[in-house]
Amino acid sequence: MQPRVKWIGSRSARLANTPTQVVGTGRRGLGSRKNEIVAGPLDGLISERLRRKILPWPASLFIIALIIPWIIQVGPAWLSLDRFVLLATLVLLLVIWATGKAGKIRAADIALVLYSLWCALGLFILHPWGVALQPAAIIFIETVGSYLIARCYIRDAERRRRGCHS
């Protein structure tokens, strides 16, 4: 059964094609009315504003991790907390960036990825693979990961301001 949309508010809200909420599928609730959650036309706007006030969790977690001086040993590698956060979110950030959800891919994006690959190539040419692998991975994670957190989650001046003040 298709859900029904219940319009509440002014005629201009209806003309703007902004349904306020979706009403149940026709089952009876405890009361005499059907299962309905009534909301006004401004509820979507208010929740959008509240959502925009909070910095997304990967960016907040990264900023907090920069302050905490913990070092975690993962095998032979010693990772600071900010590197650990970047490593944990890198795949998610690369997917968001590559699918275009962070905007179209720009020349600066490609230049930064090529820079980190150039650094890794230089390390692999000058040093044996076993010695060069860890610094090359850290360079890639720190440069591309930090850039992609800002590129994917800090999209306007207000979010940048909140990122600086958190």
Buried (B, 14 or more C-beta within 10 A) or exposed (E): EEEEEBBBBEEEBBEEEBBBBBBBEEEEEEEEEEEBEEBBBEBBEEEEEEEEEEBBEBBBBBBEBEEEEEEEEEEEEEBBBBBBBBBEBBEEBBEBBEEEEBEEEEEEBEEBBEBBBEBBEEBBEEEEEEEBBBBBBBBBBBBBBBBBBBBBBBBEEEBEEBBEEE
